[in-house]
Amino acid sequence: MRRFQLYGRPGWGSVLIEAQLAWYGIEYDFIEVGDLFVEDVAQRKLEKVNPAAQVPALEFPDGSVMTESAAITLWLSEEQGSGDLVPEPRSPQRAQFLRWLMFIAANIYPAYTYMDVPARFVPEEGAQEGFAKAVCDRAKGLYTILDGEASSPWFLGDRFSVLDIYICTMTRWLPRRPWFEEHTPKLVAIADATENINQTADVWARNFPKK
């Protein structure tokens, strides 16, 4: 039987779903898409799976495709019948989980679309740096909000969730770890603790190898 196919790139947003597949013990093949920012052929190839040419994209064994990390997160939890990573509907933590999952997915995550390669959206070279800085400053403000809402040792308090996987991943991206360490210490503590969870240790090692 054909396995799930996860389209992604090491260190990119696909790690969010890769960590969940590993947690649930779901077998899959990782399809390396290449650098979508600089390789036109990589973008055209991925567009056949996801017209938005974004990762992650999860192809099911029957050939159908699901995109959007938050949507895949909820589907995986329901499909597995598990509350390990997503609080169940009657859980007192469900509402806050959904609030902050969507806050990350709708507000913070899209910032990287614009600030990673601003030339895709701002043709004037002289304006690109200012545009990227403005978007990065917006992301910093949002991360500060997130840090203010974080509990300990996990974002929701005593229980681990997908929110911690998002935090562990995204605190490796812009504005880079030194900024997070100075301005969002609770998020950094959550990220450090998440790295040490056995179920996903191999995923972090593959995507963010130690230098």
C-alpha positions in Angstrom: 0.0 0.0 0.0 1.2 3.5 -0.9 2.3 5.6 2.1 1.7 9.2 2.9 4.0 11.6 0.9 5.1 14.8 2.8 6.4 17.5 0.5 8.9 19.8 2.2 12.4 21.0 2.8 14.6 20.5 5.9 14.2 23.4 8.3 11.1 24.8 6.6 7.5 24.6 7.6 7.2 20.9 6.7 8.9 20.1 10.0 5.7 21.0 11.8 3.9 18.1 10.2 7.0 15.8 10.1 7.2 16.0 13.9 3.5 15.0 14.2 3.8 12.1 11.8 6.7 10.9 13.9 4.8 11.3 17.1 1.9 9.3 15.8 4.1 6.6 14.3 2.7 7.2 10.8 4.9 5.9 8.0 5.6 8.4 5.2 8.0 9.3 2.5 9.6 12.8 2.6 9.7 14.4 -0.8 12.4 17.1 -1.0 11.0 20.1 -3.0 14.2 22.1 -3.3 14.5 25.9 -2.6 11.2 27.4 -3.7 12.7 30.9 -3.4 15.3 30.5 -6.0 14.5 27.4 -8.1 11.8 27.9 -10.6 11.7 24.2 -11.4 11.0 23.4 -7.8 8.1 25.8 -7.6 6.6 24.4 -10.8 6.9 20.9 -9.6 5.3 21.7 -6.3 2.4 23.6 -7.9 1.2 20.3 -9.4 0.6 19.2 -5.8 -0.2 22.5 -4.1 -1.1 25.4 -6.5 0.1 27.9 -3.9 3.6 26.3 -4.1 4.0 26.1 -0.4 5.0 23.5 2.2 3.9 21.5 4.0 1.7 19.5 1.6 0.6 16.1 2.6 -0.4 13.6 -0.1 -2.6 10.8 1.1 -2.2 7.2 0.0 -5.2 7.7 -2.3 -3.5 10.6 -4.1 -5.6 13.4 -2.5 -3.7 16.3 -1.0 -4.1 18.3 2.2 -2.3 21.6 2.8 -2.2 24.2 5.6 -0.3 23.1 8.7 -3.1 24.0 11.2 -5.7 22.1 9.1 -3.4 19.0 8.8 -2.8 19.2 12.6 -6.5 19.0 13.4 -7.1 16.2 10.8 -4.2 14.1 12.1 -5.5 14.3 15.7 -9.0 13.3 14.6 -7.8 10.6 12.3 -5.6 9.1 15.1 -8.3 9.5 17.7 -5.7 11.0 19.9 -5.6 13.9 22.3 -1.8 13.7 22.7 -1.0 16.8 20.6 -4.5 18.5 20.3 -6.7 18.9 23.4 -10.0 17.0 22.8 -13.3 18.9 22.2 -14.4 18.7 25.8 -11.0 19.6 27.2 -10.9 22.8 29.3 -7.8 23.7 27.3 -9.4 23.2 23.9 -10.5 26.9 23.4 -7.2 28.4 24.3 -5.4 25.8 22.1 -7.5 26.7 19.1 -7.1 30.4 19.8 -3.3 30.3 19.8 -2.9 27.7 17.0 -4.9 30.0 14.7 -3.0 33.1 16.1 0.3 31.5 15.0 -1.0 30.2 11.7 -2.9 33.3 10.7 -0.7 36.1 12.1 2.9 35.0 12.6 3.5 32.2 10.1 2.5 34.3 7.0 5.1 37.0 8.0 7.8 34.7 6.7 6.2 34.6 3.3 7.0 38.3 3.0 10.2 38.9 4.9 12.2 35.9 3.8 12.5 37.1 0.2 11.0 40.6 0.1 12.0 41.0 -3.6 9.1 38.7 -4.5 6.6 41.4 -3.3 8.5 44.7 -3.5 10.2 45.2 -6.9 12.0 48.4 -6.0 15.4 47.3 -4.6 15.7 50.3 -2.4 12.4 49.6 -0.6 13.0 45.9 0.1 15.1 46.3 3.2 12.6 48.6 4.8 9.7 46.4 3.9 11.4 43.3 5.4 12.2 45.2 8.6 8.6 46.4 9.0 7.3 42.8 8.6 10.0 41.5 11.0 9.1 44.1 13.5 5.5 43.1 13.3 6.5 39.5 13.8 8.5 40.5 16.9 5.5 42.2 18.4 3.4 39.1 17.8 6.0 36.8 19.4 6.1 39.1 22.4 2.3 38.7 22.7 2.7 34.9 22.5 5.4 34.9 25.1 3.2 36.9 27.5 0.5 34.2 27.2 2.8 31.2 27.5 2.7 29.0 30.6 5.4 26.6 31.8 6.8 24.0 31.2 4.6 24.0 28.0 2.6 26.7 26.4 -0.7 25.3 27.8 0.9 24.5 31.2 1.2 20.9 32.3 0.4 19.3 29.0 2.4 19.2 25.8 0.7 20.1 22.5 1.3 21.0 18.9 1.8 24.6 20.0 5.1 23.6 21.5 6.1 22.0 18.2 5.3 25.3 16.4 7.3 27.2 19.0 10.3 24.9 18.8 10.4 25.3 15.0 9.7 29.0 14.6 12.1 30.2 17.2 14.9 28.9 14.9 13.7 31.3 12.2 13.9 35.1 11.9 14.5 37.2 14.0 16.9 34.5 15.1 17.7 32.8 18.4 19.6 35.7 20.1 16.5 37.9 19.8 14.2 35.2 21.1 16.5 34.6 24.1 16.5 38.3 25.0 12.8 39.1 24.4 10.8 35.8 24.7 12.5 33.7 27.4 9.4 31.6 28.0 9.2 30.6 24.3 12.9 29.6 24.3 12.4 27.5 27.4 9.5 25.7 25.7 11.6 25.2 22.5 14.5 23.8 24.5 12.3 21.3 26.4 10.6 20.2 23.1 13.9 19.3 21.6 14.4 16.7 24.3 11.2 14.8 23.7 12.2 11.3 22.5 9.3 10.9 20.0 10.5 13.8 17.9 14.3 14.0 18.6 15.2 12.5 15.2 13.0 15.1 13.4 14.8 18.0 15.0 18.2 16.4 14.3 17.4 16.0 10.6 15.9 19.4 10.1 18.2 21.5 12.3 21.6 19.6 12.5 24.0 20.8 15.1 26.9 22.8 13.5 
